C-alpha cells in the first residue's frame, strides 16, 4: 500500500481527523489540504483501490470509504465550508467516483454498493447539493451544477441505468429515480427555480428534460411492467426564453412516446401541457409556439386505450396566445390532431371508442371547435380560419364522415351523426352564417355551402340513402330547411340574393325535390313529398 498526506494551515484534522487507513493490498491513498480547519479521512479495506482527496481554503470536510476491490475515488474541493463523501461498500468492485466542488457551502454525496458503476459530481457555485445513490451494477450517473442553491438527487437501484443532470443558474432542483433496468434519464436546466422530476420503474425507458428560463416545472413518470417508453420535454430550448411553464408526462405499460415542446423559437410564457398514457403503443405530441411566441397556452392529451395518436400544435407557424387544446382518447387505434395558430382559440377532441380520426385546425382568433366521437371508425375534420367561429361535431354511429370549414367570422356549425355511413359537409364563408346537420339514418349525404352573411340552414335526415344539397349565396337567406325521413330521397336548395325562405320535407322514398330562388325580395318555397318517387320543382326568379 502507498499513502501520501500533506497539510498546510492551522487546525486541520481537528474534528474528523486527517488520516489514511488501508488494510488491503496494493491500495493507494493521497490526501492534500491547504487552508485552515479542514478535515479529511480515507479508509480502504479492499485491494487495488485508489483514493485521492484535495482541499484548499478553509473549513472543508471530505471522506472516502472503499471496501471492495479495484475502486477509484477522487475528491477535490476549492472553497470554504464544503462537505463531500464517497462511499463504495463491501463487495462493490471496479467502481469509479469523482466529486469536484468549487465555491462555498456545497454538499456532495456518492454511495455505490454494486460493481462497475460510475458517478461524477461537479459543482461550481455556492450552497449546491448533490446526492448519487447506486445499488446495482453497470450504472452511470453524472451531476453538473453551476450557480447557487441548486439541488440534484439521483437514485438507481437496478442495473444498466444511466442518468445525467446538468443545471446552470440558481435554485434549480432535479430528481431522478430509476428502479428497473436499462433506463436513461437526462435533465438540463439553465435559469432560475426550475424543477424536473423523473421517475422510471419499468425497463427500457428514456426520458429527456431540457428547461431554460424561470419558474419551469417538468415531471416525467414512466411505470409498468412493459418496455420502451420515451418522454421528451423541452421548454424554451434552442431559441431562448421559457417562463413559468409546466409540462407533465405520465406513461404506464409499454411502447408509449410523448413529446412536449414549448416556445422553442424564442419566447414561451405561462404555458401548460400534460400527457397521460396508460396503455400500449400510444403517441402524443404537444407543441406550443415552436415557430415564434406562445403565451398562456394550455394543452392536454389523455390516452387510456391502445395504439392511439394525439398531436397538438399551438403557434407552430408563429405567434399564439391564450389557446386551449384538449385531446382525450379512451378507445383504441384513434388519431387526433389539433393545430392552433392565433389567439384565444379552444379545441376539444373526445374519442371514447375505437378507430376514429379527428382533426381541428384553427388559424384565427376566438374560435371554438369540439369533436366528440363514439361508435366506431368515424372521421371528423374542422377547419377554422377566421375569428369568433363555433363548430361542434358529434358522432355516435359507425363509418360517419363530417367536415366543417369556416372562413370569415361569427359562423356557427353543428353536425350530429347517430346513424352509420353518413356524410356531412359544411362550408361557410363571409360572416354570421349558421348551419345544422342531423343524421340519424344510414348512408345519408348532406352538403351545405354558405357564403356572404346572415344565412341559416338545417338538414335533418332520419332515413337511409338520402341526399341533401343546400347552397346559399348572398345574405339574409333564412330557414333553408331539409327534412328527410324516408329512403333514397334527393333535395336541392339554392338561394341567391336576400330574404328567401325554402323548406323541403320528404317522408316517402325515392323522391326528388328542387328549389331555386334568385333575385327579388320576400320569396318563399315549400315542398312536401309523402309518397314515393315523386318529383317537385320550384323556381322563382
Number of C-alpha atoms within 10 A of each C-alpha: 14 12 17 12 14 11 19 13 14 13 16 23 18 13 12 14 14 22 19 20 14 22 13 16 15 15 23 19 25 19 22 17 25 18 20 20 20 30 23 27 22 24 18 27 19 23 21 19 26 23 26 22 23 19 26 21 20 24 20 26 25 26 22 24 20 29 23 24 26 20 27 21 26 19 23 18 27 20 21 23 20 26 21 25 19 26 20 29 23 16 14 24 26 20 27 21 26 19 24 18 28 19 21 23 20 26 22 26 19 25 19 29 22 24 25 19 27 23 26 19 24 18 28 20 21 23 20 26 22 26 19 25 19 28 20 22 23 20 27 23 25 19 27 19 28 21 21 23 20 27 23 27 19 25 20 27 21 21 22 20 27 23 26 21 27 20 28 22 21 24 19 28 22 28 19 25 20 27 20 21 23 20 29 23 26 21 25 22 28 21 21 24 19 29 23 26 19 25 21 27 21 23 26 20 30 22 26 20 25 24 30 25 24 22 20 27 23 27 19 26 20 30 20 16 11 19 22 18 27 24 27 21 26 22 35 29 25 14 17 15 22 29 25 18 27 21 28 20 27 19 28 23 20 25 20 28 24 27 20 27 22 40 35 25 23 19 24 33 26 19 27 22 27 22 28 23 28 21 22 23 19 27 23 28 22 27 25 39 31 27 21 20 26 34 26 19 27 23 26 22 28 21 28 20 21 22 20 29 23 28 20 29 23 37 29 24 19 17 23 30 26 19 27 23 26 21 26 20 27 20 21 23 19 28 23 27 20 26 23 33 25 26 25 20 27 24 25 21 25 22 28 22 20 24 22 28 24 26 21 26 21 29 22 22 24 20 27 22 24 21 26 18 30 20 20 23 21 28 23 25 19 25 21 28 21 22 24 20 27 21 26 18 24 20 29 20 23 23 21 28 20 25 19 24 19 28 20 21 24 21 28 20 25 18 24 20 29 20 24 24 21 29 22 25 19 24 19 27 21 21 24 22 30 23 25 19 27 21 30 21 24 24 21 29 24 25 18 23 20 29 21 19 24 21 30 22 26 21 27 21 31 20 24 24 21 28 24 25 18 22 20 29 20 20 23 20 27 20 18 27 22 28 21 30 20 24 24 21 28 23 26 18 25 20 27 20 17 23 20 26 21 24 20 24 20 29 20 20 23 19 24 22 23 20 23 18 23 17 15 13 11 10 17 17 19 18 20 16 22 15 13 17 13 16 13 15 14 15 11 13 9
